[in-house]
Amino acid sequence: MAWLVLSEDSAEGPALRADAALMAAHWDYEQSIAPLILAAGSLRADDGVTKTGSLLILDVATRPEAAAIIAGDPATKAGLRGRIEIRYWNPAILGGRVLG
């Protein structure tokens, strides 16, 4: 099952994203769960530069599993994430392949 995790940065987002050690810990965490990730990346303002949040699509069985993964991220623990939305995602086309 695929779960879309959409998060908006908190008010402290810019300062937390400037913390190289925190971002390295976040990247290490994402690499450690890479087999569960279908897609991941930062969301940006229309300027294409200013980071405003993130998108993560996880291949896990349940919403609680997806919630536990995002909660375990060092960036989440540090307060980077403001609003987090977790939704079931039914992929129809993935990587240019029609799935159903």
Phi and psi restraints in degrees (range 20) as a CNS / XPLOR table:
assign (resid 1 and name C) (resid 2 and name N)
       (resid 2 and name CA) (resid 2 and name C) 1.0 -109.5 20.0 2
assign (resid 2 and name N) (resid 2 and name CA)
       (resid 2 and name C) (resid 3 and name N) 1.0 135.1 20.0 2
assign (resid 2 and name C) (resid 3 and name N)
       (resid 3 and name CA) (resid 3 and name C) 1.0 -123.6 20.0 2
assign (resid 3 and name N) (resid 3 and name CA)
       (resid 3 and name C) (resid 4 and name N) 1.0 125.0 20.0 2
assign (resid 3 and name C) (resid 4 and name N)
       (resid 4 and name CA) (resid 4 and name C) 1.0 -90.8 20.0 2
assign (resid 4 and name N) (resid 4 and name CA)
       (resid 4 and name C) (resid 5 and name N) 1.0 125.1 20.0 2
assign (resid 4 and name C) (resid 5 and name N)
       (resid 5 and name CA) (resid 5 and name C) 1.0 -114.4 20.0 2
assign (resid 5 and name N) (resid 5 and name CA)
       (resid 5 and name C) (resid 6 and name N) 1.0 111.8 20.0 2
assign (resid 5 and name C) (resid 6 and name N)
       (resid 6 and name CA) (resid 6 and name C) 1.0 -112.8 20.0 2
assign (resid 6 and name N) (resid 6 and name CA)
       (resid 6 and name C) (resid 7 and name N) 1.0 123.8 20.0 2
assign (resid 6 and name C) (resid 7 and name N)
       (resid 7 and name CA) (resid 7 and name C) 1.0 -131.7 20.0 2
assign (resid 7 and name N) (resid 7 and name CA)
       (resid 7 and name C) (resid 8 and name N) 1.0 143.8 20.0 2
assign (resid 7 and name C) (resid 8 and name N)
       (resid 8 and name CA) (resid 8 and name C) 1.0 -102.2 20.0 2
assign (resid 8 and name N) (resid 8 and name CA)
       (resid 8 and name C) (resid 9 and name N) 1.0 142.4 20.0 2
assign (resid 8 and name C) (resid 9 and name N)
       (resid 9 and name CA) (resid 9 and name C) 1.0 -65.7 20.0 2
assign (resid 9 and name N) (resid 9 and name CA)
       (resid 9 and name C) (resid 10 and name N) 1.0 147.1 20.0 2
assign (resid 9 and name C) (resid 10 and name N)
       (resid 10 and name CA) (resid 10 and name C) 1.0 -73.9 20.0 2
assign (resid 10 and name N) (resid 10 and name CA)
       (resid 10 and name C) (resid 11 and name N) 1.0 175.6 20.0 2
assign (resid 10 and name C) (resid 11 and name N)
       (resid 11 and name CA) (resid 11 and name C) 1.0 -60.3 20.0 2
assign (resid 11 and name N) (resid 11 and name CA)
       (resid 11 and name C) (resid 12 and name N) 1.0 -27.0 20.0 2
assign (resid 11 and name C) (resid 12 and name N)
       (resid 12 and name CA) (resid 12 and name C) 1.0 -84.8 20.0 2
assign (resid 12 and name N) (resid 12 and name CA)
       (resid 12 and name C) (resid 13 and name N) 1.0 2.3 20.0 2
assign (resid 12 and name C) (resid 13 and name N)
       (resid 13 and name CA) (resid 13 and name C) 1.0 -49.8 20.0 2
assign (resid 13 and name N) (resid 13 and name CA)
       (resid 13 and name C) (resid 14 and name N) 1.0 -52.5 20.0 2
assign (resid 13 and name C) (resid 14 and name N)
       (resid 14 and name CA) (resid 14 and name C) 1.0 -58.7 20.0 2
assign (resid 14 and name N) (resid 14 and name CA)
       (resid 14 and name C) (resid 15 and name N) 1.0 -42.6 20.0 2
assign (resid 14 and name C) (resid 15 and name N)
       (resid 15 and name CA) (resid 15 and name C) 1.0 -67.2 20.0 2
assign (resid 15 and name N) (resid 15 and name CA)
       (resid 15 and name C) (resid 16 and name N) 1.0 -41.1 20.0 2
assign (resid 15 and name C) (resid 16 and name N)
       (resid 16 and name CA) (resid 16 and name C) 1.0 -68.0 20.0 2
assign (resid 16 and name N) (resid 16 and name CA)
       (resid 16 and name C) (resid 17 and name N) 1.0 -39.0 20.0 2
assign (resid 16 and name C) (resid 17 and name N)
       (resid 17 and name CA) (resid 17 and name C) 1.0 -67.0 20.0 2
assign (resid 17 and name N) (resid 17 and name CA)
       (resid 17 and name C) (resid 18 and name N) 1.0 -23.2 20.0 2
assign (resid 17 and name C) (resid 18 and name N)
       (resid 18 and name CA) (resid 18 and name C) 1.0 -79.5 20.0 2
assign (resid 18 and name N) (resid 18 and name CA)
       (resid 18 and name C) (resid 19 and name N) 1.0 -9.2 20.0 2
assign (resid 18 and name C) (resid 19 and name N)
       (resid 19 and name CA) (resid 19 and name C) 1.0 -83.4 20.0 2
assign (resid 19 and name N) (resid 19 and name CA)
       (resid 19 and name C) (resid 20 and name N) 1.0 100.8 20.0 2
assign (resid 19 and name C) (resid 20 and name N)
       (resid 20 and name CA) (resid 20 and name C) 1.0 -59.2 20.0 2
assign (resid 20 and name N) (resid 20 and name CA)
       (resid 20 and name C) (resid 21 and name N) 1.0 -38.8 20.0 2
assign (resid 20 and name C) (resid 21 and name N)
       (resid 21 and name CA) (resid 21 and name C) 1.0 -66.1 20.0 2
assign (resid 21 and name N) (resid 21 and name CA)
       (resid 21 and name C) (resid 22 and name N) 1.0 -40.4 20.0 2
assign (resid 21 and name C) (resid 22 and name N)
       (resid 22 and name CA) (resid 22 and name C) 1.0 -65.2 20.0 2
assign (resid 22 and name N) (resid 22 and name CA)
       (resid 22 and name C) (resid 23 and name N) 1.0 -44.7 20.0 2
assign (resid 22 and name C) (resid 23 and name N)
       (resid 23 and name CA) (resid 23 and name C) 1.0 -66.9 20.0 2
assign (resid 23 and name N) (resid 23 and name CA)
       (resid 23 and name C) (resid 24 and name N) 1.0 -33.4 20.0 2
assign (resid 23 and name C) (resid 24 and name N)
       (resid 24 and name CA) (resid 24 and name C) 1.0 -66.1 20.0 2
assign (resid 24 and name N) (resid 24 and name CA)
       (resid 24 and name C) (resid 25 and name N) 1.0 -41.3 20.0 2
assign (resid 24 and name C) (resid 25 and name N)
       (resid 25 and name CA) (resid 25 and name C) 1.0 -65.0 20.0 2
assign (resid 25 and name N) (resid 25 and name CA)
       (resid 25 and name C) (resid 26 and name N) 1.0 -40.1 20.0 2
assign (resid 25 and name C) (resid 26 and name N)
       (resid 26 and name CA) (resid 26 and name C) 1.0 -61.4 20.0 2
assign (resid 26 and name N) (resid 26 and name CA)
       (resid 26 and name C) (resid 27 and name N) 1.0 -46.5 20.0 2
assign (resid 26 and name C) (resid 27 and name N)
       (resid 27 and name CA) (resid 27 and name C) 1.0 -64.7 20.0 2
assign (resid 27 and name N) (resid 27 and name CA)
       (resid 27 and name C) (resid 28 and name N) 1.0 -40.8 20.0 2
assign (resid 27 and name C) (resid 28 and name N)
       (resid 28 and name CA) (resid 28 and name C) 1.0 -60.1 20.0 2
assign (resid 28 and name N) (resid 28 and name CA)
       (resid 28 and name C) (resid 29 and name N) 1.0 -42.9 20.0 2
assign (resid 28 and name C) (resid 29 and name N)
       (resid 29 and name CA) (resid 29 and name C) 1.0 -62.0 20.0 2
assign (resid 29 and name N) (resid 29 and name CA)
       (resid 29 and name C) (resid 30 and name N) 1.0 -47.5 20.0 2
assign (resid 29 and name C) (resid 30 and name N)
       (resid 30 and name CA) (resid 30 and name C) 1.0 -61.8 20.0 2
assign (resid 30 and name N) (resid 30 and name CA)
       (resid 30 and name C) (resid 31 and name N) 1.0 -39.1 20.0 2
assign (resid 30 and name C) (resid 31 and name N)
       (resid 31 and name CA) (resid 31 and name C) 1.0 -64.3 20.0 2
assign (resid 31 and name N) (resid 31 and name CA)
       (resid 31 and name C) (resid 32 and name N) 1.0 -33.9 20.0 2
assign (resid 31 and name C) (resid 32 and name N)
       (resid 32 and name CA) (resid 32 and name C) 1.0 -70.3 20.0 2
assign (resid 32 and name N) (resid 32 and name CA)
       (resid 32 and name C) (resid 33 and name N) 1.0 -22.6 20.0 2
assign (resid 32 and name C) (resid 33 and name N)
       (resid 33 and name CA) (resid 33 and name C) 1.0 -110.2 20.0 2
assign (resid 33 and name N) (resid 33 and name CA)
       (resid 33 and name C) (resid 34 and name N) 1.0 14.6 20.0 2
assign (resid 33 and name C) (resid 34 and name N)
       (resid 34 and name CA) (resid 34 and name C) 1.0 -49.8 20.0 2
assign (resid 34 and name N) (resid 34 and name CA)
       (resid 34 and name C) (resid 35 and name N) 1.0 -38.6 20.0 2
assign (resid 34 and name C) (resid 35 and name N)
       (resid 35 and name CA) (resid 35 and name C) 1.0 -62.7 20.0 2
assign (resid 35 and name N) (resid 35 and name CA)
       (resid 35 and name C) (resid 36 and name N) 1.0 -17.5 20.0 2
assign (resid 35 and name C) (resid 36 and name N)
       (resid 36 and name CA) (resid 36 and name C) 1.0 -94.5 20.0 2
assign (resid 36 and name N) (resid 36 and name CA)
       (resid 36 and name C) (resid 37 and name N) 1.0 -6.6 20.0 2
assign (resid 36 and name C) (resid 37 and name N)
       (resid 37 and name CA) (resid 37 and name C) 1.0 -99.3 20.0 2
assign (resid 37 and name N) (resid 37 and name CA)
       (resid 37 and name C) (resid 38 and name N) 1.0 122.5 20.0 2
assign (resid 37 and name C) (resid 38 and name N)
       (resid 38 and name CA) (resid 38 and name C) 1.0 -86.9 20.0 2
assign (resid 38 and name N) (resid 38 and name CA)
       (resid 38 and name C) (resid 39 and name N) 1.0 -33.7 20.0 2
assign (resid 38 and name C) (resid 39 and name N)
       (resid 39 and name CA) (resid 39 and name C) 1.0 -160.2 20.0 2
assign (resid 39 and name N) (resid 39 and name CA)
       (resid 39 and name C) (resid 40 and name N) 1.0 149.7 20.0 2
assign (resid 39 and name C) (resid 40 and name N)
       (resid 40 and name CA) (resid 40 and name C) 1.0 -158.1 20.0 2
assign (resid 40 and name N) (resid 40 and name CA)
       (resid 40 and name C) (resid 41 and name N) 1.0 150.0 20.0 2
assign (resid 40 and name C) (resid 41 and name N)
       (resid 41 and name CA) (resid 41 and name C) 1.0 170.1 20.0 2
assign (resid 41 and name N) (resid 41 and name CA)
       (resid 41 and name C) (resid 42 and name N) 1.0 166.6 20.0 2
assign (resid 41 and name C) (resid 42 and name N)
       (resid 42 and name CA) (resid 42 and name C) 1.0 -81.5 20.0 2
assign (resid 42 and name N) (resid 42 and name CA)
       (resid 42 and name C) (resid 43 and name N) 1.0 151.4 20.0 2
assign (resid 42 and name C) (resid 43 and name N)
       (resid 43 and name CA) (resid 43 and name C) 1.0 -95.8 20.0 2
assign (resid 43 and name N) (resid 43 and name CA)
       (resid 43 and name C) (resid 44 and name N) 1.0 145.5 20.0 2
assign (resid 43 and name C) (resid 44 and name N)
       (resid 44 and name CA) (resid 44 and name C) 1.0 -130.2 20.0 2
assign (resid 44 and name N) (resid 44 and name CA)
       (resid 44 and name C) (resid 45 and name N) 1.0 155.3 20.0 2
assign (resid 44 and name C) (resid 45 and name N)
       (resid 45 and name CA) (resid 45 and name C) 1.0 -66.1 20.0 2
assign (resid 45 and name N) (resid 45 and name CA)
       (resid 45 and name C) (resid 46 and name N) 1.0 170.5 20.0 2
assign (resid 45 and name C) (resid 46 and name N)
       (resid 46 and name CA) (resid 46 and name C) 1.0 -60.2 20.0 2
assign (resid 46 and name N) (resid 46 and name CA)
       (resid 46 and name C) (resid 47 and name N) 1.0 -16.6 20.0 2
assign (resid 46 and name C) (resid 47 and name N)
       (resid 47 and name CA) (resid 47 and name C) 1.0 -73.8 20.0 2
assign (resid 47 and name N) (resid 47 and name CA)
       (resid 47 and name C) (resid 48 and name N) 1.0 -9.4 20.0 2
assign (resid 47 and name C) (resid 48 and name N)
       (resid 48 and name CA) (resid 48 and name C) 1.0 76.1 20.0 2
assign (resid 48 and name N) (resid 48 and name CA)
       (resid 48 and name C) (resid 49 and name N) 1.0 1.5 20.0 2
assign (resid 48 and name C) (resid 49 and name N)
       (resid 49 and name CA) (resid 49 and name C) 1.0 -117.6 20.0 2
assign (resid 49 and name N) (resid 49 and name CA)
       (resid 49 and name C) (resid 50 and name N) 1.0 -49.5 20.0 2
assign (resid 49 and name C) (resid 50 and name N)
       (resid 50 and name CA) (resid 50 and name C) 1.0 -70.2 20.0 2
assign (resid 50 and name N) (resid 50 and name CA)
       (resid 50 and name C) (resid 51 and name N) 1.0 116.3 20.0 2
assign (resid 50 and name C) (resid 51 and name N)
       (resid 51 and name CA) (resid 51 and name C) 1.0 -78.2 20.0 2
assign (resid 51 and name N) (resid 51 and name CA)
       (resid 51 and name C) (resid 52 and name N) 1.0 133.2 20.0 2
assign (resid 51 and name C) (resid 52 and name N)
       (resid 52 and name CA) (resid 52 and name C) 1.0 -125.0 20.0 2
assign (resid 52 and name N) (resid 52 and name CA)
       (resid 52 and name C) (resid 53 and name N) 1.0 -8.4 20.0 2
assign (resid 52 and name C) (resid 53 and name N)
       (resid 53 and name CA) (resid 53 and name C) 1.0 171.8 20.0 2
assign (resid 53 and name N) (resid 53 and name CA)
       (resid 53 and name C) (resid 54 and name N) 1.0 -159.4 20.0 2
assign (resid 53 and name C) (resid 54 and name N)
       (resid 54 and name CA) (resid 54 and name C) 1.0 -151.8 20.0 2
assign (resid 54 and name N) (resid 54 and name CA)
       (resid 54 and name C) (resid 55 and name N) 1.0 159.0 20.0 2
assign (resid 54 and name C) (resid 55 and name N)
       (resid 55 and name CA) (resid 55 and name C) 1.0 -125.5 20.0 2
assign (resid 55 and name N) (resid 55 and name CA)
       (resid 55 and name C) (resid 56 and name N) 1.0 134.1 20.0 2
assign (resid 55 and name C) (resid 56 and name N)
       (resid 56 and name CA) (resid 56 and name C) 1.0 -139.5 20.0 2
assign (resid 56 and name N) (resid 56 and name CA)
       (resid 56 and name C) (resid 57 and name N) 1.0 127.6 20.0 2
assign (resid 56 and name C) (resid 57 and name N)
       (resid 57 and name CA) (resid 57 and name C) 1.0 -115.3 20.0 2
assign (resid 57 and name N) (resid 57 and name CA)
       (resid 57 and name C) (resid 58 and name N) 1.0 117.7 20.0 2
assign (resid 57 and name C) (resid 58 and name N)
       (resid 58 and name CA) (resid 58 and name C) 1.0 -108.2 20.0 2
assign (resid 58 and name N) (resid 58 and name CA)
       (resid 58 and name C) (resid 59 and name N) 1.0 143.2 20.0 2
assign (resid 58 and name C) (resid 59 and name N)
       (resid 59 and name CA) (resid 59 and name C) 1.0 -102.7 20.0 2
assign (resid 59 and name N) (resid 59 and name CA)
       (resid 59 and name C) (resid 60 and name N) 1.0 83.5 20.0 2
assign (resid 59 and name C) (resid 60 and name N)
       (resid 60 and name CA) (resid 60 and name C) 1.0 -134.8 20.0 2
assign (resid 60 and name N) (resid 60 and name CA)
       (resid 60 and name C) (resid 61 and name N) 1.0 163.2 20.0 2
assign (resid 60 and name C) (resid 61 and name N)
       (resid 61 and name CA) (resid 61 and name C) 1.0 -74.6 20.0 2
assign (resid 61 and name N) (resid 61 and name CA)
       (resid 61 and name C) (resid 62 and name N) 1.0 -33.4 20.0 2
assign (resid 61 and name C) (resid 62 and name N)
       (resid 62 and name CA) (resid 62 and name C) 1.0 -136.3 20.0 2
assign (resid 62 and name N) (resid 62 and name CA)
       (resid 62 and name C) (resid 63 and name N) 1.0 159.0 20.0 2
assign (resid 62 and name C) (resid 63 and name N)
       (resid 63 and name CA) (resid 63 and name C) 1.0 -59.0 20.0 2
assign (resid 63 and name N) (resid 63 and name CA)
       (resid 63 and name C) (resid 64 and name N) 1.0 -43.8 20.0 2
assign (resid 63 and name C) (resid 64 and name N)
       (resid 64 and name CA) (resid 64 and name C) 1.0 -59.0 20.0 2
assign (resid 64 and name N) (resid 64 and name CA)
       (resid 64 and name C) (resid 65 and name N) 1.0 -34.4 20.0 2
assign (resid 64 and name C) (resid 65 and name N)
       (resid 65 and name CA) (resid 65 and name C) 1.0 -64.9 20.0 2
assign (resid 65 and name N) (resid 65 and name CA)
       (resid 65 and name C) (resid 66 and name N) 1.0 -44.4 20.0 2
assign (resid 65 and name C) (resid 66 and name N)
       (resid 66 and name CA) (resid 66 and name C) 1.0 -62.9 20.0 2
assign (resid 66 and name N) (resid 66 and name CA)
       (resid 66 and name C) (resid 67 and name N) 1.0 -41.7 20.0 2
assign (resid 66 and name C) (resid 67 and name N)
       (resid 67 and name CA) (resid 67 and name C) 1.0 -63.8 20.0 2
assign (resid 67 and name N) (resid 67 and name CA)
       (resid 67 and name C) (resid 68 and name N) 1.0 -39.7 20.0 2
assign (resid 67 and name C) (resid 68 and name N)
       (resid 68 and name CA) (resid 68 and name C) 1.0 -65.9 20.0 2
assign (resid 68 and name N) (resid 68 and name CA)
       (resid 68 and name C) (resid 69 and name N) 1.0 -37.9 20.0 2
assign (resid 68 and name C) (resid 69 and name N)
       (resid 69 and name CA) (resid 69 and name C) 1.0 -65.2 20.0 2
assign (resid 69 and name N) (resid 69 and name CA)
       (resid 69 and name C) (resid 70 and name N) 1.0 -47.0 20.0 2
assign (resid 69 and name C) (resid 70 and name N)
       (resid 70 and name CA) (resid 70 and name C) 1.0 -68.1 20.0 2
assign (resid 70 and name N) (resid 70 and name CA)
       (resid 70 and name C) (resid 71 and name N) 1.0 -34.7 20.0 2
assign (resid 70 and name C) (resid 71 and name N)
       (resid 71 and name CA) (resid 71 and name C) 1.0 -67.4 20.0 2
assign (resid 71 and name N) (resid 71 and name CA)
       (resid 71 and name C) (resid 72 and name N) 1.0 -29.5 20.0 2
assign (resid 71 and name C) (resid 72 and name N)
       (resid 72 and name CA) (resid 72 and name C) 1.0 -79.9 20.0 2
assign (resid 72 and name N) (resid 72 and name CA)
       (resid 72 and name C) (resid 73 and name N) 1.0 -10.1 20.0 2
assign (resid 72 and name C) (resid 73 and name N)
       (resid 73 and name CA) (resid 73 and name C) 1.0 -68.3 20.0 2
assign (resid 73 and name N) (resid 73 and name CA)
       (resid 73 and name C) (resid 74 and name N) 1.0 128.5 20.0 2
assign (resid 73 and name C) (resid 74 and name N)
       (resid 74 and name CA) (resid 74 and name C) 1.0 -54.1 20.0 2
assign (resid 74 and name N) (resid 74 and name CA)
       (resid 74 and name C) (resid 75 and name N) 1.0 -32.8 20.0 2
assign (resid 74 and name C) (resid 75 and name N)
       (resid 75 and name CA) (resid 75 and name C) 1.0 -66.5 20.0 2
assign (resid 75 and name N) (resid 75 and name CA)
       (resid 75 and name C) (resid 76 and name N) 1.0 -39.7 20.0 2
assign (resid 75 and name C) (resid 76 and name N)
       (resid 76 and name CA) (resid 76 and name C) 1.0 -64.7 20.0 2
assign (resid 76 and name N) (resid 76 and name CA)
       (resid 76 and name C) (resid 77 and name N) 1.0 -46.8 20.0 2
assign (resid 76 and name C) (resid 77 and name N)
       (resid 77 and name CA) (resid 77 and name C) 1.0 -59.9 20.0 2
assign (resid 77 and name N) (resid 77 and name CA)
       (resid 77 and name C) (resid 78 and name N) 1.0 -32.3 20.0 2
assign (resid 77 and name C) (resid 78 and name N)
       (resid 78 and name CA) (resid 78 and name C) 1.0 -79.4 20.0 2
assign (resid 78 and name N) (resid 78 and name CA)
       (resid 78 and name C) (resid 79 and name N) 1.0 -11.3 20.0 2
assign (resid 78 and name C) (resid 79 and name N)
       (resid 79 and name CA) (resid 79 and name C) 1.0 101.8 20.0 2
assign (resid 79 and name N) (resid 79 and name CA)
       (resid 79 and name C) (resid 80 and name N) 1.0 11.5 20.0 2
assign (resid 79 and name C) (resid 80 and name N)
       (resid 80 and name CA) (resid 80 and name C) 1.0 -62.0 20.0 2
assign (resid 80 and name N) (resid 80 and name CA)
       (resid 80 and name C) (resid 81 and name N) 1.0 -39.1 20.0 2
assign (resid 80 and name C) (resid 81 and name N)
       (resid 81 and name CA) (resid 81 and name C) 1.0 -86.8 20.0 2
assign (resid 81 and name N) (resid 81 and name CA)
       (resid 81 and name C) (resid 82 and name N) 1.0 133.6 20.0 2
assign (resid 81 and name C) (resid 82 and name N)
       (resid 82 and name CA) (resid 82 and name C) 1.0 -94.2 20.0 2
assign (resid 82 and name N) (resid 82 and name CA)
       (resid 82 and name C) (resid 83 and name N) 1.0 -101.8 20.0 2
assign (resid 82 and name C) (resid 83 and name N)
       (resid 83 and name CA) (resid 83 and name C) 1.0 -77.2 20.0 2
assign (resid 83 and name N) (resid 83 and name CA)
       (resid 83 and name C) (resid 84 and name N) 1.0 132.4 20.0 2
assign (resid 83 and name C) (resid 84 and name N)
       (resid 84 and name CA) (resid 84 and name C) 1.0 -123.2 20.0 2
assign (resid 84 and name N) (resid 84 and name CA)
       (resid 84 and name C) (resid 85 and name N) 1.0 130.3 20.0 2
assign (resid 84 and name C) (resid 85 and name N)
       (resid 85 and name CA) (resid 85 and name C) 1.0 -120.3 20.0 2
assign (resid 85 and name N) (resid 85 and name CA)
       (resid 85 and name C) (resid 86 and name N) 1.0 131.6 20.0 2
assign (resid 85 and name C) (resid 86 and name N)
       (resid 86 and name CA) (resid 86 and name C) 1.0 -121.0 20.0 2
assign (resid 86 and name N) (resid 86 and name CA)
       (resid 86 and name C) (resid 87 and name N) 1.0 124.8 20.0 2
assign (resid 86 and name C) (resid 87 and name N)
       (resid 87 and name CA) (resid 87 and name C) 1.0 -136.3 20.0 2
assign (resid 87 and name N) (resid 87 and name CA)
       (resid 87 and name C) (resid 88 and name N) 1.0 144.9 20.0 2
assign (resid 87 and name C) (resid 88 and name N)
       (resid 88 and name CA) (resid 88 and name C) 1.0 -65.7 20.0 2
assign (resid 88 and name N) (resid 88 and name CA)
       (resid 88 and name C) (resid 89 and name N) 1.0 136.8 20.0 2
assign (resid 88 and name C) (resid 89 and name N)
       (resid 89 and name CA) (resid 89 and name C) 1.0 -122.5 20.0 2
assign (resid 89 and name N) (resid 89 and name CA)
       (resid 89 and name C) (resid 90 and name N) 1.0 127.5 20.0 2
assign (resid 89 and name C) (resid 90 and name N)
       (resid 90 and name CA) (resid 90 and name C) 1.0 -106.9 20.0 2
assign (resid 90 and name N) (resid 90 and name CA)
       (resid 90 and name C) (resid 91 and name N) 1.0 96.1 20.0 2
assign (resid 90 and name C) (resid 91 and name N)
       (resid 91 and name CA) (resid 91 and name C) 1.0 -68.2 20.0 2
assign (resid 91 and name N) (resid 91 and name CA)
       (resid 91 and name C) (resid 92 and name N) 1.0 132.2 20.0 2
assign (resid 91 and name C) (resid 92 and name N)
       (resid 92 and name CA) (resid 92 and name C) 1.0 -105.1 20.0 2
assign (resid 92 and name N) (resid 92 and name CA)
       (resid 92 and name C) (resid 93 and name N) 1.0 -36.2 20.0 2
assign (resid 92 and name C) (resid 93 and name N)
       (resid 93 and name CA) (resid 93 and name C) 1.0 -133.4 20.0 2
assign (resid 93 and name N) (resid 93 and name CA)
       (resid 93 and name C) (resid 94 and name N) 1.0 130.8 20.0 2
assign (resid 93 and name C) (resid 94 and name N)
       (resid 94 and name CA) (resid 94 and name C) 1.0 -140.3 20.0 2
assign (resid 94 and name N) (resid 94 and name CA)
       (resid 94 and name C) (resid 95 and name N) 1.0 124.3 20.0 2
assign (resid 94 and name C) (resid 95 and name N)
       (resid 95 and name CA) (resid 95 and name C) 1.0 59.9 20.0 2
assign (resid 95 and name N) (resid 95 and name CA)
       (resid 95 and name C) (resid 96 and name N) 1.0 32.4 20.0 2
assign (resid 95 and name C) (resid 96 and name N)
       (resid 96 and name CA) (resid 96 and name C) 1.0 82.7 20.0 2
assign (resid 96 and name N) (resid 96 and name CA)
       (resid 96 and name C) (resid 97 and name N) 1.0 -3.6 20.0 2
assign (resid 96 and name C) (resid 97 and name N)
       (resid 97 and name CA) (resid 97 and name C) 1.0 -97.6 20.0 2
assign (resid 97 and name N) (resid 97 and name CA)
       (resid 97 and name C) (resid 98 and name N) 1.0 131.3 20.0 2
assign (resid 97 and name C) (resid 98 and name N)
       (resid 98 and name CA) (resid 98 and name C) 1.0 -78.7 20.0 2
assign (resid 98 and name N) (resid 98 and name CA)
       (resid 98 and name C) (resid 99 and name N) 1.0 124.4 20.0 2
assign (resid 98 and name C) (resid 99 and name N)
       (resid 99 and name CA) (resid 99 and name C) 1.0 -100.4 20.0 2
assign (resid 99 and name N) (resid 99 and name CA)
       (resid 99 and name C) (resid 100 and name N) 1.0 -24.2 20.0 2
